Amino acid sequence: MKTIITVATTGAWPTKKDNPNVPLTPQEIANDVYDCYKAGAAVAHLHMRDEEGKGTMDKEKFKETAALIKEKCDIIINMTTSGDLNATDETRQAHLKELRPDMASYDCGSMNWGHSGLFINSPQFLEELGTTMQECNVKPEIEIFDAGMVYNSLYYLKKGILKAPIHYQFVLGAAGGSTATVENLVYLKSLIPEGSTWSALGIGKGHLPILLTSLAMGGHVRVGLEDNVMYSKNELAKSNRQLVERAARIVEEFGNKVATPDEAREILGLKKEA
């Protein structure tokens, strides 16, 4: 079996105070993605930061970073649509309309984001975003933080806002979402339609347990400093590449093969760029 490794290099929250190896600028992110590509990552999940290091949906930052990555490799580019809690419905989609990446995140519901505030994904926005993605030929990665979001996705699938086969990303351990336990992943996976592809991640200390469970259940995996700045207890990760290399070793030891970008495109139903 081929296993897709997604690397989430940056996220919207970790800073260099959390881990000095978090890449923040377009050049840092692009260099980091290329290192992870060489280590086995087939998908790069991208967030952008502004000049102060805060999450931003600035489409020019996405454009610059994507161009730098494409100069180096053919990794699948997956852009966030939720990198800034202050973003508008318009700014969360503008980069998709102009850049048309391979994939983009589709956060399938609203939630309290710990003490940070509200993470709003209104029904109106989700319908509009689904339509935008179809028009721009961008494959949604359906981000699932709790079971209600799976049921939302089934509703939008029935309405035609989403198209099968769906690709799910289970995000476990986020403040306000489902905790990163084996039981929760097994339950959430049981809810998705037959024929769907899926990946999972555990935030923080849930990183390895969810990675191992996902492999055991036939899923794909996501690693990176967005989700976990530590390599092990009391040891900061040296780089995103270090986390990808460990994931690749685990995949191989499990008996699977690490998917190349072309193999991941086939698994996910993406067209290879000319």
N, C-alpha and C positions, 0 to 999 in steps of 0.2 A: 504494500500500500504506500502511496505517496502522501506525505504530510506537509502541509503548507505552514511555513513559519512566517508570521507577520511581526515586523518590528515597529514599535511605537516609540520613537526616539525622544520625544520632547514633551508632549502634552501641554496643558494650559497652566499647570500649577507648579511642578517642581522647579526650584531655582538652583543656582550654583551654590547657594548656602546649604541646600539639602544634599547636593552632590555636585562638586565642581566639574564633573564630566558631562553634565546635561548640556547638549548643544542648543544654542538659542538663535544664532544668526542664520540666514540662508546658506552661507558658505559652510558654517559648522554643521548644520543639519545635512547638507548634501554630502559632505565628506564622510559623515557618520553613516549615512544610508549606504554609501558605496562600500564602506568597510563591512557593514552588515550583509550586504548583497554577496560579497566575497566569502562570507562565513556561512551563507546558506539561507538568508532571508529572501523570500520571493515577493513579499508585499511590504511596502513602507506606508505606515499610517502617519500622516503629516499634520502637525499643528504649527502655527506661526506665533512669533512673539514680536512685540513692538520694541522701540528703542529703550524702554524701561524694563524690558523682560516680561511684560504682562501679555497674556493671551490676546490675540487679535485676529480678526477675519479679513485683514487687509489683502485684497486680491493680488496686489503687486508683489507682496512677500511670497505668496503662493507661486506666482508666475516665475519669479526669480529662482526660487528654490527648485521648482520642477524642472526648469531649463538646465540648471546646474547638474541635477541628478541624471537627466536624459543624456547629457554629454558623456557621462561615465558608464551607464549601464541601462538595461531594459527592465529593471525591477518594476513591478506593478505599483502604480501610485494611487493611494487611497487618501483622499483629503477629508478632514473633518468639516462638519457643518455646525459645530458647537464649541468653537474654541474661545468664546468670549461671552460671559453671562450678560454683557451689556449690548450685544449685537442685536440687530433688527432682523425681521424675517427676510428683508431684502439683502442685507449684507451677508447673511448666512448662505445665500445661494449665488451671489454675483460671480464668485470665482468658478462655480460649476458651469455657468452659462458661457463664460469666456474661455476657460481652459479645458473643459471637458475631460477631466481625469478618468482613468479606468474605473475607479470606484470612489464612493464617498459615504460617510456615515449617515445613518438615518435613525435618530434616537426616537424610539417608538412609544413615547409617552412622557409625561411630566413627573417631577419628583422634587422633594426637598433635598438640596445638596448639602447635607450636614448643617453646619452653621453658616455656610457661605451664601445661602439665599435659595431662590427658586430656580429650578431648571425647567423652563417652560417649553413645551413642544405641543402647541395647541392643535386641535383637529384641523383647523383652517390651514395652519402652517404645514402640517404633515401631508395634507392633500396637495397643497401647492408644491411642496418639495418633491413628492412622488411624481407629479406631472413634469416638473422641471427635469428630473433625472431621466425619465423616459424620453423626453424631447431631446436631451443632450447625449443620450446613449451612455449614461453613467450608471454603473451597477450599484444599487444600494447595498450597503452592509448594515443589516438591521441590528442596531445596538439594543441589547436586552439587559435591563437592570433588575427587573422583577417579572413575575408571571403575567401581570396585567399587560405588560408590553407585548408579550407573545400574542395574547388575545387581540390586542389592537392590530397587530400585523395581520392576523387572520381576517379581521374585518376589512382592512385596506386591500388585502389580496382579493377578497370577494367583490369589493367595489371596483377593482381594476386599477387602483392607485399603485399597487405593487403587482409585479408579475412573477409567476413561478418559473423556474425554481428559485427560491429565496436563499440568500446567504445570511446566516445569523452570526452575531458576535456576542457571546454571553460575557457580560462584565460583572464580575462578582467581587464583593468587598468594598464597593463604593459607599460613601456615607449617604444613608438614605435609601440604599438599594439592598438587594439580597446579599446575605453574607457569603463568604467564599468557603462553602462546604461541599463535600462530595455529594451529600444528599440533595442539596439545592441544584447542583448541576444535573444530576440524574433526573430530577423532577422537571426542570426547565426543558431539557432535551426531549423528554417524553411528550411535550406539548406541540412540537413543531411538525409541519406537514412532511409526509413521506417524500423523499426525493430532494429535500433541502440539504444544503451543505452548511457546516457550522464550525465555529472556532470558539475557544474559551480563554479567559484570562482570570487570574486572581490577583487582586491588588495587595501589595505589601506581603505580609507573611503567608497569604494564600497563594502566592505565585507558583511555587513548586507543586503543592497538592493538587491544584486545579490543572496544571500542565500535565501531570501524570494521569489524572483522571480522564482528561480529554483524550489522551492517547489510548487509554484502555477502552474507551467507548467509541473509538473510531473517528474522533474529531480532529480538527486542526488546532494550532496553538499560536498565541501571541505573547511576546515578551518585550521588554524595553523599559527605559527609565521613566517613561510616562506613568507606568503602573507600579514600578518597584525600583527604588534607588539603591537597594541593598543587594549584594551578591549572596551573603549569608548573614547569620546573626552577628551584629557588631562589625560587619565588613561591608564597606561601600563598594558598589560595582565600579570597576575600573573604566567600563565603557559599555555602550549598547552591544558592541561586538562580543564582549565577554558573555553577555546573556544569550545572544544568538548562538554562539559556539557551544555553550552548555546545552541549549535546547536541541541543537543538531546532534550532539553526542547522545543525548537521551533518546531521540527519535531513532537513531541508528542502532543503539543497544536494544531498543524495544523490538527491532526487526523490521522497521519501516524504512523508507527512503525519503530523504529531504527533497521536496518538490522544487524544481527549477521554476523561474518565472513563466516559461512557456508551458510547463506542465500545470502550473497553478492556473494559468489562463484557460487551459482545457477543462480543468476541474470546475472552475467558476463560470464557465461559459462566456469568457471574454474574448474579444477579437484581438489578434496580435496586430500591433501597430505596423504600418507599412514602412 
